[in-house]
């Protein structure tokens, strides 16, 4: 785990751009203001498609932020690397610092023990969000970030209240740290997420991330006459992709 003695070896840094690409001539981004008027934010990112809109929105508002990639739930490792590498690529394109945290897969499986058959959005997901946000909050505290937030809530498949509750709970033990519960979906955010993903031809994951999500998604696909998921196959903006 990256500690208080400087960035980890995988730290990637560069200049923060003042503006992000415009989605259309008609669209004007609102100016975002993090809690307390702070300008320095630690963004927990789950993947490039979900974080693309969040990243560009903050860039357009001049918010100085760093990406924190800590997602030990993603399985198998090949899928984890596909998602991480896409996020690194987009961060480097915009000159945004990127913290590559430990994979920590064994810890995640230990915490998930007994929850293998819980449904999506249930207690296993709460455990997963708690684990990821607790590590994010620790890094924010140790490295002087007054605000943390996450791209997880932009997906319409997620329970935003569940995510925000976990974020607020993770930040609470640290004085001076707050969780920014901004609704990244509003004002067409979810649609822009897809638009950016197509523009950048991001890898499109077809399940939430964990081995149990993969299992349940494949079971549903087979029951409806569809093929099982093939890792590394679908990319936004290409013919093989379905929304």
C-alpha positions as CSV (number, residue, x, y, z in Angstrom):
1,X,0.0,0.0,0.0
2,X,1.4,3.5,-0.9
3,X,2.3,5.2,2.4
4,X,3.1,8.8,3.6
5,X,6.7,8.8,2.4
6,X,6.0,9.9,-1.2
7,X,4.2,8.4,-4.2
8,X,4.6,4.7,-5.2
9,X,6.8,3.5,-7.9
10,X,3.9,3.4,-10.4
11,X,3.1,7.1,-9.9
12,X,2.4,8.9,-13.1
13,X,2.2,12.7,-13.2
14,X,1.9,15.6,-15.5
15,X,0.3,19.0,-16.0
16,X,-3.4,19.4,-15.2
17,X,-5.2,20.7,-18.2
18,X,-7.5,23.7,-17.6
19,X,-10.2,22.4,-19.9
20,X,-11.5,19.1,-21.2
21,X,-12.8,18.3,-24.7
22,X,-16.3,19.7,-25.4
23,X,-19.0,17.1,-26.0
24,X,-20.9,19.3,-28.5
25,X,-21.2,22.9,-29.5
26,X,-24.5,23.2,-27.6
27,X,-23.3,21.7,-24.3
28,X,-21.8,24.0,-21.6
29,X,-20.4,22.3,-18.6
30,X,-21.4,23.7,-15.2
31,X,-18.6,24.8,-12.9
32,X,-18.1,22.2,-10.2
33,X,-17.1,23.2,-6.7
34,X,-15.9,20.4,-4.4
35,X,-17.0,20.5,-0.7
36,X,-15.6,23.4,1.2
37,X,-14.5,25.1,-2.0
38,X,-11.4,22.8,-2.1
39,X,-9.6,22.4,-5.3
40,X,-7.6,19.2,-4.6
41,X,-9.5,15.9,-4.9
42,X,-8.6,12.2,-4.8
43,X,-10.7,10.4,-7.4
44,X,-11.2,6.7,-6.8
45,X,-11.6,5.2,-10.3
46,X,-13.2,1.9,-11.0
47,X,-12.5,1.9,-14.8
48,X,-12.0,4.2,-17.8
49,X,-15.6,4.2,-19.1
50,X,-17.0,5.3,-15.7
51,X,-14.3,7.8,-14.9
52,X,-14.0,9.4,-18.3
53,X,-16.9,11.8,-17.8
54,X,-15.9,12.5,-14.1
55,X,-12.4,13.3,-15.2
56,X,-13.4,15.6,-18.0
57,X,-15.9,17.4,-15.8
58,X,-13.4,18.1,-13.1
59,X,-10.7,19.2,-15.7
60,X,-13.2,21.6,-17.2
61,X,-13.8,23.2,-13.8
62,X,-10.1,23.5,-13.0
63,X,-10.2,21.0,-10.2
64,X,-6.8,19.6,-9.4
65,X,-7.2,15.8,-8.9
66,X,-5.3,12.5,-8.8
67,X,-6.7,9.1,-9.8
68,X,-6.5,6.4,-7.2
69,X,-6.9,2.9,-8.8
70,X,-7.7,0.4,-6.1
71,X,-10.0,-2.4,-7.2
72,X,-9.0,-5.8,-5.8
73,X,-12.5,-7.1,-6.6
74,X,-11.8,-7.3,-10.3
75,X,-11.3,-10.9,-11.5
76,X,-9.5,-12.5,-13.2
77,X,-6.2,-10.7,-13.3
78,X,-6.4,-10.3,-17.1
79,X,-9.6,-8.4,-16.8
80,X,-8.1,-6.3,-14.0
81,X,-5.2,-5.3,-16.2
82,X,-7.4,-4.5,-19.2
83,X,-9.4,-2.1,-17.1
84,X,-6.4,-0.5,-15.4
85,X,-4.4,-0.1,-18.6
86,X,-7.3,1.8,-20.2
87,X,-7.6,4.1,-17.2
88,X,-3.8,4.7,-17.3
89,X,-4.0,5.5,-21.0
90,X,-6.7,8.1,-20.5
91,X,-5.0,9.7,-17.5
92,X,-1.8,10.0,-19.4
93,X,-3.6,11.6,-22.3
94,X,-4.8,14.4,-20.0
95,X,-1.7,14.6,-17.9
96,X,-3.5,13.5,-14.7
97,X,-1.5,11.9,-11.9
98,X,-2.4,8.2,-11.4
99,X,-1.8,6.1,-8.3
100,X,-1.7,2.4,-9.0
101,X,-2.5,0.8,-5.7
102,X,-2.0,-2.9,-4.7
103,X,-4.2,-5.5,-6.4
104,X,-4.7,-7.1,-2.9
105,X,-7.0,-9.9,-4.3
106,X,-6.5,-12.4,-1.4
107,X,-7.7,-9.8,1.1
108,X,-10.8,-9.2,-1.0
109,X,-11.7,-12.9,-1.2
110,X,-11.2,-13.2,2.6
111,X,-13.6,-10.4,3.2
112,X,-16.1,-11.8,0.7
113,X,-16.2,-15.2,2.4
114,X,-19.7,-16.3,3.2
115,X,-21.2,-13.7,0.7
116,X,-20.5,-15.7,-2.4
117,X,-24.2,-16.0,-3.3
118,X,-25.4,-12.5,-2.2
119,X,-27.1,-10.5,-5.0
120,X,-25.7,-7.5,-6.8
121,X,-26.3,-4.3,-4.7
122,X,-26.4,-6.5,-1.6
123,X,-24.1,-6.8,1.4
124,X,-21.2,-8.1,-0.6
125,X,-21.2,-5.0,-2.7
126,X,-21.3,-2.9,0.5
127,X,-18.3,-4.8,1.8
128,X,-16.5,-4.2,-1.6
129,X,-17.2,-0.4,-1.6
130,X,-16.2,-0.1,2.0
131,X,-12.9,-1.9,1.4
132,X,-12.0,0.2,-1.6
133,X,-13.1,3.5,-0.1
134,X,-11.3,2.8,3.2
135,X,-8.0,2.4,1.3
136,X,-8.8,5.5,-0.7
137,X,-9.5,7.5,2.5
138,X,-6.3,6.4,4.1
139,X,-4.3,7.5,1.1
140,X,-6.1,10.8,1.0
141,X,-5.4,11.4,4.7
142,X,-1.7,10.4,4.4
143,X,-1.1,12.5,1.3
144,X,-3.0,15.8,2.0
145,X,-6.2,15.4,0.0
146,X,-9.1,17.2,1.7
147,X,-11.7,15.7,-0.6
148,X,-12.3,12.2,-2.1
149,X,-14.9,11.0,-4.5
150,X,-15.5,8.1,-6.9
151,X,-16.6,7.3,-10.4
152,X,-18.6,4.3,-9.2
153,X,-21.9,6.2,-8.9
154,X,-22.1,7.3,-12.5
155,X,-23.2,3.8,-13.6
156,X,-26.9,3.3,-13.8
157,X,-26.4,-0.3,-12.6
158,X,-25.2,0.9,-9.2
159,X,-27.1,2.0,-6.2
160,X,-25.9,5.6,-5.7
161,X,-27.1,5.8,-2.0
162,X,-25.2,2.6,-1.2
163,X,-22.0,4.0,-2.8
164,X,-22.3,7.5,-1.1
165,X,-23.0,6.0,2.3
166,X,-19.8,3.9,2.0
167,X,-17.8,6.9,0.9
168,X,-19.0,9.1,3.7
169,X,-18.4,6.3,6.2
170,X,-14.8,5.8,4.9
171,X,-13.9,9.5,5.2
172,X,-15.5,10.0,8.6
173,X,-12.5,8.9,10.8
174,X,-10.2,11.4,9.3
175,X,-10.5,15.0,10.4
176,X,-10.5,17.4,7.5
177,X,-11.4,14.8,4.9
178,X,-14.8,14.8,3.2
179,X,-16.5,12.6,0.6
180,X,-17.9,14.4,-2.4
181,X,-21.2,12.8,-3.1
182,X,-21.8,14.7,-6.3
183,X,-24.4,13.1,-8.7
184,X,-22.2,12.5,-11.8
185,X,-25.2,11.1,-13.7
186,X,-27.2,14.4,-13.6
187,X,-27.3,16.8,-16.5
188,X,-26.7,14.0,-19.0
189,X,-23.6,12.7,-17.3
190,X,-24.4,9.0,-18.0
191,X,-24.9,9.8,-21.7
192,X,-21.6,11.6,-21.9
193,X,-20.0,8.7,-20.2
194,X,-21.0,6.5,-23.2
195,X,-20.1,9.3,-25.7
196,X,-16.6,9.6,-24.3
197,X,-16.2,5.8,-24.2
198,X,-17.1,5.6,-27.9
199,X,-14.8,8.5,-28.8
200,X,-11.9,6.9,-26.9
201,X,-12.8,3.3,-27.9
202,X,-12.5,2.1,-24.3
203,X,-12.5,-1.5,-23.5
204,X,-16.1,-2.4,-22.5
205,X,-16.4,-4.7,-19.5
206,X,-19.5,-6.9,-19.5
207,X,-19.9,-7.6,-15.8
208,X,-19.4,-5.6,-12.6
209,X,-16.0,-7.0,-11.9
210,X,-15.8,-9.7,-9.2
211,X,-15.8,-13.5,-9.9
212,X,-19.3,-13.8,-8.5
213,X,-20.6,-11.2,-10.8
214,X,-18.9,-13.0,-13.7
215,X,-20.5,-16.2,-12.6
216,X,-24.0,-14.8,-12.3
217,X,-23.7,-12.8,-15.6
218,X,-22.6,-15.9,-17.5
219,X,-25.4,-18.0,-16.0
220,X,-28.0,-15.4,-17.1
221,X,-26.5,-15.2,-20.6
222,X,-26.6,-19.0,-21.0
223,X,-30.2,-19.1,-19.7
224,X,-31.2,-16.6,-22.4
225,X,-29.3,-18.3,-25.2
226,X,-26.3,-16.0,-25.3
227,X,-22.7,-16.9,-25.4
228,X,-20.5,-16.6,-22.3
229,X,-18.4,-13.5,-21.8
230,X,-15.1,-13.4,-23.7
231,X,-12.6,-11.2,-22.0
232,X,-10.9,-8.5,-24.0
233,X,-13.3,-8.7,-26.9
234,X,-15.6,-5.7,-26.9
235,X,-14.7,-2.1,-27.2
236,X,-16.9,0.9,-27.3
237,X,-17.4,2.5,-30.8
238,X,-16.8,-0.8,-32.6
239,X,-19.4,-3.1,-34.1
240,X,-19.0,-5.8,-31.5
241,X,-20.2,-3.6,-28.7
242,X,-23.7,-3.6,-27.3
243,X,-24.9,-0.9,-24.9
